Amino acid sequence: MIKHITILGGFDKNGNQEKISELKVCSGEVLAVVGPTGSGKTQLISDIEQYAEEETLTGRKILINGQPVDKPGKKSLSRLVAQVSQNMNFVIDLSIKDFLLMHARVRGISNPEQILPELLYVTNLLSGEPVTLTTNLAQLSGGQSRALMVADVAIISNAPVVLIDEIENAGIDRLQALKILTGQGKIVLVVSHDPTLMLMSKQRVVMKNGGMDKICQTTELEKRVLKDLIGLEEQVASLRERLRQGENLGAEDGIKADVEEKERRILWQEYRYTSL
Ligand SMILES: Nc1ncnc2c1ncn2[C@@H]1O[C@H](COP(=O)(O)OP(=O)(O)OP(=O)(O)O)[C@@H](O)[C@H]1O
C-alpha cells in the first residue's frame, strides 16, 4: 500500500542543485506540475515512472513510503503507476468488451463482467459520440480512446499513482476526467498548461530550467478564481455542445461572468498582490 511518494531533488539543466530538495505527495492528493515549455515537467514525471535512483539525467531519487525502491523490486512496482496522456491510441484489433475483460483478468479482478456497465458509463461520460461494448478499438477516435483509457485506469488498473500528461487537448471532458481519477484515494500528478487544472490541485510545483524551483499552495483567493473559471468553462462547454448539435446561437448567449466586473477587478488585484 502506497501512502506517499517523495521526490528528492537532483540537478537542473546547468548542473546546479534544484531549489526544492524534497517534495512529498500523499495518497488522495493531486500535485500539479507547471512551468514554461521545455522546463522539465515531462522529465519529472518520467523520473517518477522509472523510480529514479540518481541514475537519470536529473540525479533525482524517488522514495515510496519513505524508502528507496530496490532494483529487483522495480519490475513488480511498475503496476503501481498508470499514465494518461493525450498521445495515447489503441492499435489492437479487439472489441472494447474483449479488451476490457482481458485487462480485468490480467489485473486479477474476479467479476470482470459486472464492472463492464460502469466502464462504459464513465467512457461515455467523458467522450462525445457514445461507444458500445462491441465497438472495435481501432475504430475509436482520439477522444474516445482517451475516455476509455481514463475509465480503464480509474476502474481496472487500480494503480495507486496516476500520472496525467497534458490532457487539456485530449478531446475529453478533462475536469470530469480529473474528478474521476482523483476520487479514489490515488496519488495524482498532473502536468498542465491549463489554469483550471493547475488550481484544482492543493499544491503545484513550478519547474524552471529543468529543476523544481518553487512549491505554491493553492490559496483561498485562488479557489475563488477557480470557481469563476469553472463557471466560465461550463458556459463555453454548453455553447460548444449546442454548436456541435447544429444549433445557431442567439443574442442572449454571450458569456456571463458570475461576479460583478468591479468585484472581479478587485479579485485580480488581490490575486496579483498575493502572488508577488
Ligand atoms: N534536470 C535536467 N537536466 C538535464 N536535462 C533536463 C533536465 N530536465 C529536463 N531536461 C531535458 O530538457 C528537455 C525538455 O524537458 P521536458 O520535455 O521535460 O520539458 P516540458 O516542460 O515537459 O516541456 P513541454 O511543456 O514542451 O512539454 C528534455 O530533453 C529533457 O530531457
The ligand as an SDF file (V2000), in Angstrom:
LIG
                    3D

 31 33  0  0  0  0  0  0  0  0999 V2000
   17.3410   18.4970  -14.8560 N   0  0  0  0  0  0  0  0  0  0  0  0
   17.5910   18.2770  -16.1520 C   0  0  0  0  0  0  0  0  0  0  0  0
   18.8540   18.0740  -16.5800 N   0  0  0  0  0  0  0  0  0  0  0  0
   19.1090   17.8640  -17.8940 C   0  0  0  0  0  0  0  0  0  0  0  0
   18.1720   17.8330  -18.8680 N   0  0  0  0  0  0  0  0  0  0  0  0
   16.8990   18.0220  -18.4960 C   0  0  0  0  0  0  0  0  0  0  0  0
   16.5340   18.2560  -17.1290 C   0  0  0  0  0  0  0  0  0  0  0  0
   15.1800   18.4070  -17.0650 N   0  0  0  0  0  0  0  0  0  0  0  0
   14.7320   18.2930  -18.3290 C   0  0  0  0  0  0  0  0  0  0  0  0
   15.7560   18.0530  -19.1910 N   0  0  0  0  0  0  0  0  0  0  0  0
   15.6390   17.8640  -20.6410 C   0  0  0  0  0  0  0  0  0  0  0  0
   15.1180   19.0680  -21.2070 O   0  0  0  0  0  0  0  0  0  0  0  0
   14.2360   18.7830  -22.2910 C   0  0  0  0  0  0  0  0  0  0  0  0
   12.8720   19.4360  -22.0510 C   0  0  0  0  0  0  0  0  0  0  0  0
   12.2730   18.8750  -20.9060 O   0  0  0  0  0  0  0  0  0  0  0  0
   10.7560   18.3830  -20.8570 P   0  0  0  0  0  0  0  0  0  0  0  0
   10.3680   17.6820  -22.1100 O   0  0  0  0  0  0  0  0  0  0  0  0
   10.5810   17.6280  -19.5760 O   0  0  0  0  0  0  0  0  0  0  0  0
   10.0080   19.7950  -20.8000 O   0  0  0  0  0  0  0  0  0  0  0  0
    8.4550   20.1210  -20.6010 P   0  0  0  0  0  0  0  0  0  0  0  0
    8.3610   21.1320  -19.5210 O   0  0  0  0  0  0  0  0  0  0  0  0
    7.6810   18.8550  -20.3970 O   0  0  0  0  0  0  0  0  0  0  0  0
    8.0940   20.7860  -22.0000 O   0  0  0  0  0  0  0  0  0  0  0  0
    6.6510   20.9000  -22.7530 P   0  0  0  0  0  0  0  0  0  0  0  0
    5.8080   21.8240  -21.9270 O   0  0  0  0  0  0  0  0  0  0  0  0
    7.0310   21.4710  -24.0660 O   0  0  0  0  0  0  0  0  0  0  0  0
    6.0900   19.5040  -22.8530 O   0  0  0  0  0  0  0  0  0  0  0  0
   14.1660   17.2680  -22.3870 C   0  0  0  0  0  0  0  0  0  0  0  0
   15.0600   16.8190  -23.3780 O   0  0  0  0  0  0  0  0  0  0  0  0
   14.6160   16.8070  -21.0050 C   0  0  0  0  0  0  0  0  0  0  0  0
   15.1680   15.5090  -21.0100 O   0  0  0  0  0  0  0  0  0  0  0  0
  1  2  1  0
  2  3  1  0
  2  7  2  0
  3  4  2  0
  4  5  1  0
  5  6  2  0
  6  7  1  0
  6 10  1  0
  7  8  1  0
  8  9  2  0
  9 10  1  0
 10 11  1  0
 11 12  1  0
 11 30  1  0
 12 13  1  0
 13 14  1  0
 13 28  1  0
 14 15  1  0
 15 16  1  0
 16 17  2  0
 16 18  1  0
 16 19  1  0
 19 20  1  0
 20 21  2  0
 20 22  1  0
 20 23  1  0
 23 24  1  0
 24 25  2  0
 24 26  1  0
 24 27  1  0
 28 29  1  0
 28 30  1  0
 30 31  1  0
M  END
$$$$
